[in-house]
Amino acid sequence: MKKVNFPIHITEIESLEELSRPEQELIGLSRSMTRNAYAPYSEFFVGAAVLLENGEVIKGSNQENAAYPSGLCAERVAVFSASALHPGKKMKAIAISARSDNQTMDHPVSPCGACRQVLLEYEVKQKEAITVFLSGETGKIYRIEKVRDLLPLSFTAEDLGKL
């Protein structure tokens, strides 16, 4: 028997001021998109902003539905919109933020498993890492240099024999 470790590389950032201006703006946009979320059931408002290689930013927010499986997370709204509106453009980074009326979100929030899988699919497809920024309304920010670090035992097209 052999124990195997999968390293996950996360940089913890104490405040926005430690980031570059474009990174600050991307996180600011994701935080502002929490105001566009439709979350009457969970009251958990998530915003996302995707930076494309051409400098354009595509935004998204979570959209709930009384039939729970019919809703969509902010990350997938933003990523699917980016892919549909700008096919072939690489995604350089995504910022994901959350707020709640029931608690103070002063810590980074992490994407759900479905969003991790979708983000990984685009990272594999474009053969280039997508940097992920995670934040709450305030507080520390996490920077993950590649989506694969969020999903170390991932399932990709390679597993289906499709390269």
N, C-alpha and C positions, 0 to 999 in steps of 0.2 A: 504494500500500500504506500502511496506517495501523496503527500499533501502538496497541492498546487495553489499558488497565490496569484491572483489577478490584480495587478496594480491599477488603481484609479487615481488619476492626477487631477487634483482640484486646487486652484489657487483661491485662498480666502482674502477678500479685499475689505478693508475696514470701512471705507467711504468712497463715494463717487469721485472725490477729488483725486484719488490715486489712479484713476483711469484716464485714458486719452479723451479729448473732446468728442470725437465721433462715438466712442464707446459710451460716454456719459449720455449723449443724445439718444443713442439706441435704447438704453435702459430707460431714459426719461419717456420715450415714446411707448415702450411696453407698459410702463406704469400708468401713463395717461390712457392707454387703451382699456385699462380695467374699468374705466368710466363708461365704456361702450358695451360692456358685457351684459348679456341677458341671462341672469342667474337668479330668478325668483324662487327657486326651490332650494338650492344649496346655499344661497347667499355668499358664495365664494366666487369672487370676480377676478378673472385672469385675463391678462393682456400679453400680446407677443408682438415683436417687431423683427423682421428678417431683413438683413442687409445683403443686397445682391452685389455681384462683382462690378456692376456698372454704377454703383453708388446709390441706387434707388432703394428705398425702404418700403416693404410691404407689411401692413399691420393686420392684426386679427384680435378677436376677443372671443371668449367662450360664449356659446349659444345653447342654452338648455331648452328642454322640451318636456312637457308633462309625461310623454312616453320616453322615459330616460334614455334608451339606446339611440333615440333620434337626435340627440344633441351632439355638439361637436366642441372639442377643446380649442382654446385659443391658438395653440401651437399648430394644430392641423389646419385651422382656418387660414392662418398666415402662410404656412408652407404650401398648401394646395393652391391658394390664390397666387402666390409667387410663381409656382410651376405653370399654372394655367395662363397667367398674364404675360409671363416672361420665359417661355420655354427655352431651354438650353442655357439660360443664365445661371451661373453657379451661385450658390448661397454661401456667403462668407461667414456670417454670424447670425445668431438668433438670441434675443433677450426675452426672458419670460418673467413676468411679475404677477403678484397677486395681492388682493386686499379683501377684507371681510368687514361687514358691519358688526359682526359678533365678537371679533377679537382683533388685536393689533398684530399686523403681519410685519414683525420686525426681524424676520429671518428669511433666508432664501427658500423658495418653494421649488419643488422638483416636478418634472413632467411625469405623467402617468405612463404605464407600460406601453399602451397603444401609441402614444406620442413618441416615446423613445424609439419604437420600432419604425415609425414613419420617418422620423428624422434620420435614423440610420440608413434607411433605404435611399434617401437622397444623398447622403454622404458617400455611400458606396457607388451610387450611380454616377456622381460627378468626379469620383476618384480624387477627392480633395476634402480635407477636414472642414467641418463646420464648428466654429467656436460657439459655445453656449454660455450665456450669462444668466444666472438665476438670482432673483431678488424678491423681497417683500416690498412693502410700502417704504420702509426705511431699514436701516441696519446694514449688516454685512452683505456682501455680494460674493457669489461663487463664479469663478471663470473655469470652464472646462474646455480644454483645447480641442477636443474632438468628441463627437457624439458617441463613438465606440466606447469611451470611458464610462458612459452612462448605462451601457448594455454590454458588459464584457462577454457573456456567453450568448451571443446574438445568433439569430437565424437570418440568413441572407440568400440572395439568388445563387450564391456559390453552393449552398447546401442543396439546392435543387438541380445542381449540375449545369447552371446557366451562367456563363461568364460573359 
